Amino acid sequence: MRTALTLLLTLTLTQPSLAKPKPKITMADAKATALKRMPGKLKSAELETEKGKLVYSFDIITDAKKIMEVQIDAMTGEVVEVEEETPEHEKQEEQADRKRAAKK
């Protein structure tokens, strides 16, 4: 029994997929930060791991009708990245999402 507990603890601590960190920042707080940085209408929001960081990702439609992606660090609340979503960029993200899903 002790060996099984030790093995489980070791796997949990060494396998990132088993020990997912919990965000310290709420989705509501991250959303407020994103909309302050990039005013507009919220199109979508999700919590994801991007480049090894847990981030909230928000797609925001601006007054100029551009779709901007704003990423907020889920641990610190800092703005990580702001970039325009182009059809090519969205296609690349969808392909990466499919690859990640296939690995699970």
N, C-alpha and C positions, 0 to 999 in steps of 0.2 A: 504494500500500500504506500509506504513512504517513497519507494522508488517511482511509483506512478505519479505521485504528487510532485516529486522533484522534476521528473520528465515534463510534466504539464507546465510547471512554472518556467522551466528553461525554454520550452517552445514558445510560450506566451511572451517572454521577454526578448527572445531573439528573432521572432518572426513578426515583421511589421504588419502583415495582413491579419494576424491573430490579435495583436495588441494595438488596435486603432486608438489614436489619441482623441480625446474629447475636446471640442473647441472651448476656449475660455471666453470668447466673445459670442454674444447671441447673434442670430441671424438678423434680428431687428436693429441692433446696434450697427452691424456691418452694413446693412441696407442704408441706414441713415448716413453713414460715412461715405458710401458710394454715391448716393444721390447729392450729397454736398459737394463732392469732387466733380461729378458729372451730372448736372441737373437734366431731368427729362422724365420719360415714362418708363417704368420698369417693365421689361419684356419677359425676363426669366431670371431665376436665382437658384443656385445650387451650392452644396458643400462638396468639395472635391480635393484630391491631392494633385498638386501641380508642381512639377520640378522638385518633388520631395517635401513640399510644404502643404499643410492643410489650409485651404483658402476657401472663402466664399467668392463665387464668381457671379457677377450680375451683368446681364445684357440690358443696356439702357438705350432707348430711342431718344435722340436729341431733337431739339426744335428744327435742326437742319435735316432731319430724317436720316441721320447716320445712326448705325447701331454701334455703340461703344461697349467694350467689355471692361469692367472694372473688377479687379481682384483685390480682396481684403484678407490680410493674414488673420486666420481664425484664432490665433493665440495672442496676438498683440493688438489687433485692430488697425494696423498700419496699412496704407494703400501699397500694394505690391506692384501692380501693373495697371496701366490704362492703355488700351489699344482699340483701333477701329476694327470691327468685324466685317470682313469682306466675304463674299460667297466662297472664295478659295480657302480662306481661313476657316470658315465654318465646315467646309468639306474635310479639311485636314483634321479638325477636332473630332468630327463624326467617325472618321477612319480610326483615329487613335482610341476613341471610346470603344469601338467594336473590337479592336485588338485586345484591349484590357478586359473586356467582358468575356472574350473567348478564352483567356488565360485562367479565368476563375473557375 
